[in-house]
């Protein structure tokens, strides 16, 4: 959109002073939201923030590195149950979240190893197998999943005189902003450019000096860290964990959200999360029709806007910037 | 030893259906590079049509072809109404795959809307309680019928591809789309036929899976994933690979269910696929990836 003249320009988060105002307005709006919005809207917004962290992770993998993973539900489950066990041991919350992310990242590296040899659909099926295996392990071993009734996870504590839900909302919002900023920085750094090079052509990237092994594994690790944290937050949000929560349809939902939000776009994760959570809510009166409408919207978006909602957003901004000279 | 062969028999019968599902996936992948996530749901729709026809006392020999044709027409309709416009607008392969995911959601919602969530029992002429004993082995009618249908379907497809002009056109189209168009092959029609054939095989598999499983709107998810992995195991480019891969998945699944643990019946095949792919990254019969920079 803008001419990038120096490396410093490339690293800038916000380009124009006006954008700064809009972003500030948006943030203030989000902060004031619980004061005006009803409980249900706060609930939805929290869910959107939680999902968008997981979707960001998947977007790093699919959108930036070009490796398809259909095992995201497995990483969600690993993050969530690690979190559950750690809180049971009395570990402080922050460490629990990091632990959940790191555990998922370790498994991410394990799953990443086949990606060194496999491509496209073949990699997809291996990760799918991983997701199914994890699901099976959690349903079969009650030591891991916390028994037949599922595992109870303590909810987020009520802070500063706010209710537990509202404090959770602020906490998740903060985390989401941190993850968004981290992803922006990651993508505009050497690592991000290495990811994009691998996506565009891995052989060429290797010739140019990108270490394929390290960067593919790193991409898997980062992506599954995000997903693990998202799973942990989801567990804390729901208050209980059950392996059934992390089945194949969850993976598909994340996949669809990434594509709808926009491949290789950071803000697309927010759009995608909002889309997959709000569309079923808008239609809550017609429960049978929810998948139909969701599916139809997916098809329509893919036909008319292959770049996803983020692509549409970009085009809109471009249009208004030059308005009315177009 | 007797139990081993018994598992092998049931594995072959399940595997032949996975092979049919895998053939459908490979047919579409070969010609368009799209992984069709709606394959299982199209098969479910076809099976439910058959279920409705059968419960209205239509004879089986009429209900089977009607539902097969219905499934094929549905797939062709989707190809022309959705995939073609998407391709005209330069949708990426990943975008087209997402479209099939969206389609599968639509079909699932439609199934829930028309037939509800409760599980049904499919009226079927073959039964798995009628058993023949040959020496120490038991053969039930359903699994024999299933196996025969799976093998016959695969052989018919083989002849269609190898011995007819349509098969030749399909091969040409999947080999090089632009060249096929230049030579005057109506590639759209050929591709639509591939989609229709694929759905036909899916419905056929669904019809014979339904009596063994419980018929509900989600019953094809697992067979679809198995067929998908069978296709990957055999190599996504290869029709022979799809049949072999499907059979292997069926056998491994039943053997591991019998000898290791019933709970991990679904997991062990995937572990074996991972091991095979680590040795042969393009599947058993797939061709090597060739890339240019």
Interface residues (C-beta under 8 A of the other chain):
Chain A: X62 X68 X114 X117 X118 X119 X121 X122 X124 X125 X126 X128 X129 X130 X132 X133 X136 X139 X140 X201 X203 X204 X207 X248 X252 X255 X256 X259 X260 X263 X288 X289 X290 X291 X292 X293 X294 X295 X296 X297 X298 X299 X302 X303 X304 X306
Chain B: X29 X35 X37 X82 X85 X86 X89 X90 X91 X92 X94 X95 X96 X98 X99 X101 X102 X103 X104 X105 X106 X107 X108 X109 X110 X112 X113 X221 X225 X228 X229 X232 X236 X263 X264 X266 X267 X270 X271 X273 X274 X277 X278 X281 X282 X283 X289 X291 X293
